Amino acid sequence: MKELKVSELTKTYGEKTLFDQISFLIHARDRIGLIGVNGTGKTSLLAILSGKDSGDGDRQQVFYPSDYRIGYLSQDTVFDTTQTVLEAVFQGESEQLKTVKRYEQALLQLEIDGSDVKAQKEYTLAEEAMNEKDAWLTDTNAKIILQKLGIHQLDKSVSELSGGQQKRVGLAQVLIDEPDLLLLDEPTNHLDYEAIQWLEGYLNQYRGALLMVTHDRYFLDRVTNRIFELSFGKLYEYQGNYEAYVLARAERERVESEQEQKRQQLYKQELSWMRAGVKARTTKQQARINRFDELKENLHQVKTNGEVEIDIATKRLGKKVLEIKEGVYHVGEQLILDNFNLLIQSKERLGITGENGAGKSTLLNILASRLPLEQGELIVGETVRLAYYTQQNEAMDSEQRMIAYLQEAAEEVKRSDGTQISVAEMLERFLFPRFMHGTKIGKLSGGEKRRLYLLKLLIGQPNVLLLDEPTNDLDIDTLTILEDYLQSFPGAVITVSHDRYFLDKVAEKLLVFQGAGKIETYFGSINDYLVEQPKEVTIKSKPVEKQPEQKVKKKLSYMEKKEWETIEEDIAELEEKMAHYSEEMNHQGDNFTKLQELQTALTETETLLDEKMERWAYLSELADE
């Protein structure tokens, strides 16, 4: 089985040590979640494993076989803007993918002009190549992935896509390529619930290995079987999913804390002895002095990330907060608000979710008075002091020091009990150690910039918070404390998010955007909504004109006809094999070698059956036409 090995990887960035001789193995079918506070090196580790960066020194630190393929989805997906979506998606080097790419390009050309003799000839040749390379299953899998991720217009230029659409194209590209190792950096960003749930199932069945960074704790819990935690240059490994990790980490920190307390107690005893000033320095006493020096060096060796502590006063908020009356708004020809009414009260906990591109962020911009209504009225209460955490940070001067950036908002921060603390102390509470306070903003990671931006908004003492996808770039530790803070926040909180875990913790009411101005109000959690209305919550993509690929290929090819004639017999045969293997396993007793052989055969047969069933579904659509 193919494996990737990392041996004593070291990486420093300025004054920060990201990796201090970390080592680990990634096995086939591992599902690893990578966790750590922003700035600990999660994205850097993915970049090194993908070959886009390297560790310090000339020594090789990452090892894998020559035929080992790695697919990398970065947070900021970058494509050649001259490419079409089809060219961007089918970038793999395998013969199967090249054949599928040629076939899909031929389809697009035929759709442009079905009477073009040259296009007809190329389509015929491409179809023959598909039969020769037996690439129809690859084509079917690719189309399923594209459909589930809401990618329909393959002839569209990448330059015309939004950032979220490009991220989905990047995800489709790495999934279709089916590498030995998938490296995914925040794969659920810009996905709706239907796509997230599909991706959970897809990754659970994926044949290769997976290492991913994600803030989505439900996703982590349902997909992973190992957790890697980065902390102060070290990597800690945990077996199991996110829930198992939380329990194991708490136990590890408890044990480390007890060990630290014992060292401190022993240190105090030794310090008392040293201060007694023993006159006769025997060899044994000198050894004890040496041991004291060693204890002194190792004291406080247990490092923890601590907790983000948010204790900031808010301005008084009256009963009248925000209200929209009969609001109408369009983006181009797309209807966003249709005589929409909304009343925000002083302790509102409103979650806004739903279809991508349906206008969720637009509503926040209207509430923040950044966009005017076309019709209707926005009423803002006189006592409202609003902070708007947008998807992109405000413009930040990369040469400005962190502490100077915060001092633009306030020199001191007022706490809820009326006392004042310095901006420097507030930075430390937000997991920025004192040595970093003079760091230029340009040297911070993307997540650290987001945390700094959030802190600046909060020290302005707002009483109404507008949060647009706050979970996209914040680490789980910060999110956990932010969630607790929002639950006790005395003002109103309006959040746009697709993060089910976050919404479950902070929202008591939901606005579900379904497109074309249709907005449903639901009182309760997002999980309750998903359970109660499974069909409606799929949050379907807007109807897009279907690509006419099936208009061109309405009939089964000769090879497909032959396959269709026997595919049900093949499926029945595979089902019989599975039943046989299961029955055999019941009669093996303690013959563990034979049991393992039968389990392997059963797993392989089950995989073949899944592939046959997918193929049957594809062929049946053509056979019915």
C-alpha positions as CSV (number, residue, x, y, z in Angstrom):
1,M,0.0,0.0,0.0
2,K,1.2,3.5,-0.9
3,E,2.2,5.8,2.0
4,L,3.6,9.2,2.5
5,K,6.2,9.7,5.2
6,V,7.4,13.0,6.8
7,S,10.7,12.8,8.7
8,E,11.9,15.5,11.1
9,L,10.3,18.3,9.2
10,T,11.5,21.8,10.3
11,K,10.1,25.1,9.2
12,T,10.6,28.6,10.6
13,Y,8.9,31.8,9.5
14,G,10.5,35.0,10.9
15,E,10.6,34.6,14.7
16,K,8.0,31.8,14.6
17,T,8.9,28.1,14.5
18,L,6.1,26.4,12.6
19,F,7.4,22.8,12.7
20,D,10.1,21.6,15.0
21,Q,11.3,18.2,13.6
22,I,7.8,16.8,13.2
23,S,7.4,13.3,11.8
24,F,4.3,11.3,10.7
25,L,2.9,8.7,8.2
26,I,-0.1,9.0,6.0
27,H,-1.5,5.6,5.1
28,A,-3.9,4.7,2.3
29,R,-7.6,5.5,3.3
30,D,-6.5,7.7,6.2
31,R,-9.0,10.5,6.8
32,I,-7.0,13.1,8.7
33,G,-8.2,16.4,10.1
34,L,-5.5,19.0,10.6
35,I,-6.3,21.3,13.6
36,G,-4.5,24.3,15.1
37,V,-4.8,27.9,16.1
38,N,-4.4,30.3,13.2
39,G,-0.7,30.9,12.4
40,T,0.5,27.4,13.6
41,G,1.2,26.4,10.0
42,K,-1.7,24.3,8.8
43,T,-1.7,25.8,5.3
44,S,2.1,25.8,5.3
45,L,2.1,22.0,6.0
46,L,-0.3,21.4,3.1
47,A,1.9,23.5,0.8
48,I,5.0,21.5,1.7
49,L,3.3,18.1,1.2
50,S,2.0,19.3,-2.2
51,G,5.5,20.3,-3.3
52,K,4.7,24.0,-3.5
53,D,7.0,24.8,-0.5
54,S,9.7,23.0,1.3
55,G,11.1,22.6,4.8
56,D,14.3,24.3,6.1
57,G,17.6,22.9,5.0
58,D,18.7,20.8,2.1
59,R,17.8,17.4,3.6
60,Q,14.8,15.6,2.1
61,Q,12.0,15.5,4.7
62,V,9.0,14.3,2.7
63,F,9.0,10.8,1.1
64,Y,6.6,8.9,-1.2
65,P,6.7,6.5,-4.2
66,S,7.5,7.9,-7.6
67,D,4.0,7.0,-8.9
68,Y,2.3,8.6,-5.9
69,R,0.0,11.4,-7.0
70,I,-1.1,14.3,-4.7
71,G,-4.0,16.7,-5.4
72,Y,-4.1,20.0,-3.5
73,L,-7.0,22.4,-3.1
74,S,-5.7,25.6,-1.6
75,Q,-7.7,28.3,0.1
76,D,-7.0,30.7,-2.7
77,T,-7.6,28.8,-5.9
78,V,-5.8,30.3,-8.9
79,F,-6.5,29.3,-12.5
80,D,-5.2,30.5,-15.8
81,T,-7.9,33.1,-16.7
82,T,-7.8,32.1,-20.4
83,Q,-9.0,28.6,-19.5
84,T,-12.6,27.5,-19.8
85,V,-14.2,25.6,-16.9
86,L,-13.8,22.3,-18.8
87,E,-10.0,22.9,-19.3
88,A,-9.6,23.8,-15.6
89,V,-11.6,20.8,-14.4
90,F,-9.9,18.2,-16.5
91,Q,-6.2,19.0,-15.8
92,G,-5.2,15.5,-14.7
93,E,-2.4,13.7,-16.6
94,S,-4.0,10.2,-16.6
95,E,-4.9,8.8,-20.0
96,Q,-8.5,8.3,-18.8
97,L,-8.9,12.0,-18.0
98,K,-7.3,13.1,-21.2
99,T,-9.7,10.9,-23.1
100,V,-12.7,12.3,-21.2
101,K,-11.5,15.9,-21.7
102,R,-11.3,15.3,-25.5
103,Y,-14.7,13.8,-25.5
104,E,-16.3,16.7,-23.6
105,Q,-14.6,19.2,-25.8
106,A,-16.0,17.5,-28.9
107,L,-19.4,17.6,-27.3
108,L,-19.2,21.3,-26.8
109,Q,-18.0,21.9,-30.3
110,L,-20.9,19.9,-31.7
111,E,-23.4,21.9,-29.5
112,I,-22.1,25.1,-31.1
113,D,-22.7,23.8,-34.6
114,G,-24.2,20.3,-35.0
115,S,-23.9,20.5,-38.8
116,D,-20.1,21.2,-38.8
117,V,-18.5,18.1,-40.5
118,K,-15.2,18.6,-38.7
119,A,-16.9,18.7,-35.3
120,Q,-18.9,15.6,-36.2
121,K,-15.7,13.7,-37.2
122,E,-13.9,14.8,-34.0
123,Y,-16.9,13.7,-31.9
124,T,-16.9,10.2,-33.6
125,L,-13.1,9.8,-33.0
126,A,-13.5,11.0,-29.3
127,E,-16.4,8.5,-28.8
128,E,-14.2,5.7,-30.2
129,A,-11.4,6.7,-27.9
130,M,-13.8,6.6,-24.9
131,N,-14.8,3.0,-25.9
132,E,-11.2,2.0,-26.5
133,K,-10.0,3.4,-23.1
134,D,-13.1,2.2,-21.3
135,A,-13.4,5.8,-20.0
136,W,-17.2,6.0,-19.6
137,L,-17.1,5.3,-15.9
138,T,-14.6,8.1,-15.4
139,D,-16.8,10.4,-17.5
140,T,-19.9,9.4,-15.4
141,N,-18.0,10.0,-12.1
142,A,-16.8,13.4,-13.4
143,K,-20.3,14.4,-14.3
144,I,-21.7,13.4,-10.9
145,I,-19.0,15.5,-9.2
146,L,-19.7,18.5,-11.4
147,Q,-23.5,18.2,-10.9
148,K,-23.2,17.9,-7.1
149,L,-20.9,20.9,-6.9
150,G,-23.3,23.0,-9.1
151,I,-20.9,23.3,-12.0
152,H,-22.9,23.3,-15.3
153,Q,-21.5,25.6,-17.9
154,L,-18.2,23.9,-19.0
155,D,-17.7,26.3,-21.9
156,K,-17.7,29.4,-19.6
157,S,-14.4,31.2,-19.0
158,V,-12.8,30.9,-15.5
159,S,-12.4,34.7,-15.5
160,E,-16.2,35.1,-15.4
161,L,-16.5,33.1,-12.2
162,S,-16.8,34.4,-8.7
163,G,-14.2,33.4,-6.1
164,G,-16.7,30.9,-4.6
165,Q,-17.4,29.4,-8.0
166,Q,-13.6,29.1,-8.7
167,K,-13.2,27.3,-5.4
168,R,-15.8,24.8,-6.4
169,V,-14.1,24.3,-9.8
170,G,-10.8,23.7,-7.9
171,L,-12.5,21.1,-5.7
172,A,-14.0,19.4,-8.7
173,Q,-10.6,19.2,-10.4
174,V,-8.9,17.5,-7.5
175,L,-11.7,15.1,-6.9
176,I,-12.0,14.1,-10.6
177,D,-8.3,13.5,-10.8
178,E,-8.6,10.9,-8.0
179,P,-5.0,11.2,-6.6
180,D,-3.5,9.0,-4.0
181,L,-3.6,11.8,-1.4
182,L,-6.1,14.7,-1.3
183,L,-5.0,17.8,0.5
184,L,-8.0,20.0,1.1
185,D,-7.8,23.5,2.6
186,E,-11.3,24.5,3.8
187,P,-13.2,22.4,1.2
188,T,-16.7,23.3,2.6
189,N,-16.3,27.0,2.0
190,H,-18.8,28.2,-0.6
191,L,-20.7,25.0,-0.5
192,D,-24.4,24.7,0.3
193,Y,-25.9,22.0,2.6
194,E,-26.7,19.6,-0.2
195,A,-23.1,19.8,-1.6
196,I,-21.6,19.5,1.9
197,Q,-23.6,16.4,2.7
198,W,-22.7,14.8,-0.6
199,L,-19.0,15.6,-0.1
200,E,-19.1,13.9,3.3
201,G,-20.4,10.7,1.7
202,Y,-17.9,11.0,-1.2
203,L,-14.9,11.4,1.0
204,N,-15.9,8.5,3.3
205,Q,-15.9,6.2,0.2
206,Y,-12.8,7.7,-1.4
207,R,-10.1,5.1,-2.1
208,G,-7.1,7.3,-1.5
209,A,-5.9,9.2,1.6
210,L,-7.2,12.6,2.8
211,L,-5.6,15.4,4.8
212,M,-7.8,18.4,5.3
213,V,-8.1,21.7,7.2
214,T,-11.6,22.7,8.0
215,H,-13.5,24.8,10.5
216,D,-16.7,22.6,10.0
217,R,-16.8,20.5,13.2
218,Y,-19.8,18.4,12.0
219,F,-17.8,17.7,8.8
220,L,-14.7,16.8,10.8
221,D,-16.7,14.5,13.0
222,R,-18.3,12.6,10.2
223,V,-15.3,12.2,7.8
224,T,-12.1,11.8,9.8
225,N,-10.6,8.8,11.5
226,R,-7.4,10.6,12.7
227,I,-6.7,14.1,13.9
228,F,-3.3,16.0,13.7
229,E,-3.0,18.9,16.0
230,L,-0.3,21.5,15.5
231,S,0.7,23.4,18.6
232,F,3.9,25.4,19.2
233,G,5.9,23.6,16.5
234,K,4.9,20.1,17.6
235,L,2.4,17.7,16.0
236,Y,0.1,15.6,18.2
237,E,-1.7,12.6,16.7
238,Y,-5.1,11.3,17.8
239,Q,-7.0,8.3,16.6
240,G,-10.7,8.7,15.9
241,N,-12.9,11.6,14.8
242,Y,-13.3,15.1,16.1
243,E,-15.3,14.0,19.2
244,A,-12.7,11.5,20.1
245,Y,-10.0,14.2,19.6
246,V,-11.7,16.6,22.0
247,L,-11.8,13.9,24.7
248,A,-8.2,12.8,24.1
249,R,-6.8,16.3,24.0
250,A,-8.5,17.2,27.3
251,E,-6.9,14.1,28.9
252,R,-3.5,15.0,27.4
253,E,-3.7,18.5,28.7
254,R,-4.8,17.3,32.2
255,V,-1.8,14.9,32.4
256,E,0.6,17.6,31.2
257,S,-0.8,20.0,33.8
258,E,-0.4,17.5,36.6
259,Q,3.2,16.9,35.5
260,E,3.9,20.6,35.4
261,Q,2.5,21.0,38.9
262,K,4.7,18.2,40.2
263,R,7.8,19.9,38.7
264,Q,6.9,23.2,40.3
265,Q,6.4,21.6,43.7
266,L,9.7,19.8,43.4
267,Y,11.3,23.0,42.2
268,K,10.1,24.9,45.3
269,Q,11.5,22.2,47.6
270,E,14.9,22.4,45.8
271,L,14.8,26.2,45.9
272,S,14.3,26.1,49.7
273,W,17.3,23.7,50.0
274,M,19.5,25.9,47.8
275,R,18.6,29.0,49.9
276,A,19.5,27.2,53.1
277,G,23.1,27.7,51.9
278,V,24.6,24.3,52.7
279,K,28.3,24.9,53.4
280,A,29.8,21.4,52.8
281,R,29.5,20.8,49.1
282,T,29.9,17.1,48.8
283,T,29.7,15.2,45.5
284,K,26.1,14.2,46.3
285,Q,25.2,17.8,47.1
286,Q,26.7,19.0,43.9
287,A,24.6,16.5,42.0
288,R,21.6,17.9,43.7
289,I,22.6,21.4,42.6
290,N,22.9,20.2,39.1
291,R,19.5,18.6,39.3
292,F,18.1,21.9,40.6
293,D,19.5,23.7,37.5
294,E,18.0,21.1,35.3
295,L,14.6,21.5,37.0
296,K,14.8,25.3,36.5
297,E,15.5,24.9,32.8
298,N,12.5,22.6,32.3
299,L,10.1,24.5,34.4
300,H,7.0,25.8,32.5
301,Q,7.9,23.6,29.5
302,V,4.2,22.7,29.0
303,K,2.8,25.3,26.5
304,T,-0.9,25.7,25.9
305,N,-2.7,28.0,23.5
306,G,-4.7,29.3,26.4
307,E,-8.1,30.6,25.7
308,V,-9.3,33.6,23.6
309,E,-10.9,35.7,26.3
310,I,-13.5,38.2,25.1
311,D,-14.6,40.5,27.8
312,I,-15.5,43.8,26.2
313,A,-18.2,46.2,27.2
314,T,-21.0,47.1,24.8
315,K,-23.0,50.3,24.5
316,R,-26.6,50.3,25.7
317,L,-29.1,49.3,23.0
318,G,-32.7,50.4,23.0
319,K,-35.7,48.4,22.0
320,K,-35.7,49.8,18.4
321,V,-32.8,48.2,16.5
322,L,-33.2,47.5,12.8
323,E,-36.3,47.2,10.6
324,I,-37.0,46.7,6.9
325,K,-40.5,47.5,5.7
326,E,-41.7,46.2,2.3
327,G,-38.1,46.1,1.0
328,V,-37.4,45.4,-2.7
329,Y,-33.9,44.8,-4.1
330,H,-32.5,43.4,-7.3
331,V,-28.9,42.5,-8.4
332,G,-29.1,42.9,-12.1
333,E,-32.2,41.1,-13.2
334,Q,-32.1,38.7,-10.1
335,L,-34.7,39.4,-7.5
336,I,-33.2,39.4,-4.0
337,L,-35.9,41.0,-1.8
338,D,-39.6,41.0,-2.7
339,N,-41.7,43.3,-0.5
340,F,-39.6,41.9,2.4
341,N,-40.3,42.7,6.0
342,L,-37.8,42.1,8.9
343,L,-37.8,43.3,12.5
344,I,-34.5,42.9,14.5
345,Q,-35.0,43.3,18.3
346,S,-32.4,44.0,21.0
347,K,-31.4,40.4,21.8
348,E,-32.0,38.9,18.3
349,R,-30.1,35.8,17.4
350,L,-30.7,35.5,13.7
351,G,-29.0,33.0,11.3
352,I,-29.1,33.7,7.6
353,T,-28.5,30.7,5.3
354,G,-29.5,29.2,2.0
355,E,-28.6,29.1,-1.6
356,N,-25.3,30.5,-2.8
357,G,-25.8,33.8,-4.7
358,A,-29.3,34.3,-3.5
359,G,-28.5,37.5,-1.7
360,K,-27.5,36.7,1.9
361,S,-24.5,39.1,2.0
362,T,-26.6,41.6,0.1
363,L,-29.1,41.7,3.0
364,L,-26.3,42.3,5.4
365,N,-25.0,45.2,3.3
366,I,-28.5,46.7,3.3
367,L,-28.8,46.3,7.1
368,A,-25.4,48.0,7.4
369,S,-26.6,50.9,5.1
370,R,-24.0,50.1,2.5
371,L,-26.7,49.4,-0.1
372,P,-29.9,51.4,-0.4
373,L,-33.2,49.6,-1.0
374,E,-34.9,50.2,-4.4
375,Q,-38.3,50.3,-2.6
376,G,-39.3,50.2,1.0
377,E,-37.7,51.5,4.1
378,L,-34.7,50.7,6.4
379,I,-35.2,52.0,9.9
380,V,-32.1,52.1,12.2
381,G,-32.5,52.7,15.9
382,E,-30.8,55.8,17.4
383,T,-28.8,53.8,19.9
384,V,-27.5,51.3,17.4
385,R,-23.7,50.9,17.3
386,L,-23.0,48.4,14.5
387,A,-20.0,46.3,13.7
388,Y,-19.9,44.5,10.4
389,Y,-17.5,41.5,10.1
390,T,-17.4,41.1,6.3
391,Q,-16.0,38.1,4.3
392,Q,-13.0,40.2,3.3
393,N,-11.0,42.3,5.8
394,E,-11.0,46.0,5.4
395,A,-7.9,47.3,3.7
396,M,-4.9,46.7,5.9
397,D,-1.5,48.4,5.5
398,S,0.9,45.5,5.3
399,E,3.7,47.7,6.8
400,Q,1.6,48.7,9.8
401,R,2.4,47.1,13.2
402,M,-0.4,45.1,14.8
403,I,-0.6,47.2,17.9
404,A,-0.8,50.4,15.9
405,Y,-3.6,48.9,13.9
406,L,-5.7,48.3,17.0
407,Q,-4.8,51.7,18.5
408,E,-6.7,53.3,15.6
409,A,-9.9,52.0,17.2
410,A,-8.9,52.6,20.9
411,E,-5.9,53.1,23.2
412,E,-7.7,51.1,26.0
413,V,-10.5,48.6,26.1
414,K,-13.4,48.9,28.5
415,R,-14.4,45.6,30.1
416,S,-17.9,44.6,31.1
417,D,-17.2,45.3,34.8
418,G,-16.2,48.9,33.9
419,T,-12.4,48.4,34.3
420,Q,-9.9,49.3,31.6
421,I,-7.2,47.1,30.0
422,S,-4.6,48.1,27.5
423,V,-4.7,47.1,23.8
424,A,-1.5,45.1,24.4
425,E,-3.2,43.0,27.1
426,M,-6.2,42.5,24.8
427,L,-3.9,41.2,22.0
428,E,-2.5,38.7,24.4
429,R,-6.0,37.5,25.3
430,F,-6.6,37.0,21.6
431,L,-3.7,34.6,21.4
432,F,-1.2,37.1,20.1
433,P,1.9,36.8,22.4
434,R,3.7,40.0,23.4
435,F,6.7,39.4,21.1
436,M,4.3,39.6,18.1
437,H,2.7,43.0,19.0
438,G,5.3,44.9,16.9
439,T,4.9,42.5,14.0
440,K,4.0,44.0,10.6
441,I,0.5,42.9,9.4
442,G,2.0,41.7,6.2
443,K,3.8,38.9,8.1
444,L,0.6,37.5,9.6
445,S,-1.2,34.4,8.3
446,G,-4.6,34.9,6.7
447,G,-6.3,33.5,9.8
448,E,-4.3,35.7,12.1
449,K,-5.3,38.8,10.1
450,R,-9.0,37.7,10.4
451,R,-8.6,37.3,14.2
452,L,-7.0,40.8,14.4
453,Y,-9.8,42.3,12.3
454,L,-12.4,40.7,14.5
455,L,-10.7,42.1,17.6
456,K,-10.6,45.6,16.2
457,L,-14.3,45.5,15.5
458,L,-15.1,44.3,19.0
459,I,-13.0,46.8,20.9
460,G,-15.2,49.5,19.3
461,Q,-17.9,48.4,21.8
462,P,-20.7,47.5,19.2
463,N,-24.2,46.5,20.3
464,V,-25.2,45.0,17.0
465,L,-23.0,42.5,15.2
466,L,-23.4,41.6,11.5
467,L,-21.2,38.5,10.8
468,D,-20.7,37.3,7.2
469,E,-19.4,33.8,7.1
470,P,-17.3,34.2,10.3
471,T,-16.2,30.6,10.4
472,N,-14.4,30.6,7.0
473,D,-11.0,31.8,8.3
474,L,-11.1,31.5,12.1
475,D,-9.6,28.5,13.8
476,I,-11.8,26.2,15.9
477,D,-10.4,27.4,19.3
478,T,-11.3,31.0,18.4
479,L,-14.7,30.0,17.1
480,T,-15.5,28.1,20.3
481,I,-14.9,31.2,22.4
482,L,-16.6,33.5,19.9
483,E,-19.7,31.2,20.1
484,D,-19.7,31.4,23.9
485,Y,-19.3,35.2,23.7
486,L,-22.2,35.6,21.3
487,Q,-24.5,33.5,23.6
488,S,-23.9,36.1,26.4
489,F,-23.6,39.2,24.1
490,P,-26.3,41.7,25.3
491,G,-27.0,43.1,21.9
492,A,-28.3,41.7,18.6
493,V,-26.4,39.2,16.4
494,I,-27.2,38.6,12.7
495,T,-25.0,35.9,11.1
496,V,-24.7,34.6,7.5
497,S,-23.3,31.1,7.5
498,H,-23.4,27.6,6.0
499,D,-21.6,26.2,9.1
500,R,-24.2,24.0,10.7
501,Y,-22.3,23.7,14.0
502,F,-21.9,27.4,14.4
503,L,-25.5,28.2,13.5
504,D,-26.8,25.5,15.9
505,K,-24.8,27.3,18.7
506,V,-25.6,31.0,18.0
507,A,-28.9,31.2,16.1
508,E,-32.4,30.9,17.5
509,K,-34.2,31.9,14.3
510,L,-33.3,31.3,10.6
511,L,-33.9,33.1,7.3
512,V,-33.4,30.5,4.6
513,F,-32.8,32.1,1.2
514,Q,-34.2,29.9,-1.6
515,G,-33.6,32.2,-4.6
516,A,-35.8,34.5,-6.7
517,G,-36.8,36.5,-3.6
518,K,-38.2,33.6,-1.7
519,I,-37.1,33.7,1.9
520,E,-38.4,31.3,4.5
521,T,-38.5,32.0,8.3
522,Y,-37.8,29.1,10.6
523,F,-37.8,29.2,14.4
524,G,-35.2,26.6,15.7
525,S,-31.8,25.1,14.8
526,I,-30.5,24.4,11.3
527,N,-30.3,20.7,12.2
528,D,-34.0,20.7,13.1
529,Y,-34.7,22.4,9.8
530,L,-32.7,19.9,7.8
531,V,-34.6,17.0,9.5
532,E,-38.0,18.5,9.1
533,Q,-37.7,19.8,5.6
534,P,-35.2,17.6,3.8
535,K,-36.5,18.3,0.3
536,E,-36.7,22.0,0.6
537,V,-33.4,22.5,2.4
538,T,-31.4,21.0,-0.4
539,I,-31.2,24.7,-1.4
540,K,-31.2,24.0,-5.0
541,S,-29.0,25.9,-7.4
542,K,-30.9,28.2,-9.7
543,P,-32.2,26.4,-12.8
544,V,-29.5,26.7,-15.3
545,E,-30.0,25.7,-18.9
546,K,-28.8,22.1,-19.1
547,Q,-25.9,21.6,-21.3
548,P,-27.1,19.9,-24.4
549,E,-24.6,17.0,-24.1
550,Q,-27.5,14.5,-23.9
551,K,-29.2,16.2,-26.9
552,V,-26.2,15.1,-29.0
553,K,-25.8,11.6,-27.4
554,K,-29.3,10.3,-27.0
555,K,-28.5,6.7,-28.0
556,L,-26.2,4.1,-26.6
557,S,-23.0,3.5,-28.5
558,Y,-22.4,0.0,-29.8
559,M,-20.1,-0.8,-26.8
560,E,-22.6,0.7,-24.4
561,K,-25.4,-1.4,-25.8
562,K,-23.3,-4.6,-25.3
563,E,-22.5,-3.4,-21.7
564,W,-26.2,-2.6,-21.0
565,E,-27.2,-6.1,-22.1
566,T,-25.1,-7.8,-19.5
567,I,-24.8,-5.2,-16.7
568,E,-27.7,-6.5,-14.6
569,E,-26.3,-10.0,-14.7
570,D,-22.9,-8.6,-13.6
571,I,-24.6,-6.8,-10.7
572,A,-26.4,-10.0,-9.7
573,E,-23.2,-12.0,-9.9
574,L,-21.4,-9.4,-7.6
575,E,-24.2,-9.5,-5.1
576,E,-24.0,-13.3,-5.0
577,K,-20.3,-13.1,-4.4
578,M,-20.8,-10.7,-1.5
579,A,-23.4,-13.1,0.0
580,H,-21.0,-16.0,-0.4
581,Y,-18.1,-14.2,1.2
582,S,-20.3,-13.1,4.1
583,E,-21.5,-16.7,4.6
584,E,-17.9,-18.0,4.5
585,M,-16.8,-15.6,7.2
586,N,-19.5,-16.9,9.5
587,H,-17.8,-20.4,9.4
588,Q,-14.2,-19.5,9.9
589,G,-14.1,-19.5,13.7
590,D,-10.7,-18.3,14.9
591,N,-9.0,-18.7,11.5
592,F,-8.0,-15.0,11.4
593,T,-5.8,-15.3,8.3
594,K,-8.8,-16.7,6.3
595,L,-11.1,-14.1,7.8
596,Q,-8.8,-11.3,6.7
597,E,-8.6,-12.7,3.2
598,L,-12.4,-13.0,3.0
599,Q,-12.9,-9.4,4.4
600,T,-10.5,-8.1,1.7
601,A,-12.4,-9.9,-1.0
602,L,-15.7,-8.7,0.3
603,T,-14.5,-5.0,0.4
604,E,-13.1,-5.2,-3.2
605,T,-16.4,-6.8,-4.4
606,E,-18.4,-4.1,-2.7
607,T,-16.4,-1.4,-4.4
608,L,-16.9,-3.1,-7.8
609,L,-20.6,-3.3,-7.1
610,D,-20.8,0.4,-6.3
611,E,-19.1,1.2,-9.6
612,K,-21.4,-1.1,-11.5
613,M,-24.5,0.5,-9.9
614,E,-23.3,4.0,-10.8
615,R,-22.6,2.8,-14.4
616,W,-26.1,1.2,-14.5
617,A,-27.7,4.5,-13.5
618,Y,-25.9,6.3,-16.2
619,L,-26.6,3.8,-19.0
620,S,-30.3,3.5,-17.9
621,E,-30.9,7.2,-18.6
622,L,-29.6,6.8,-22.2
623,A,-31.4,3.5,-22.7
624,D,-34.8,5.1,-21.7
625,E,-34.5,7.8,-24.4
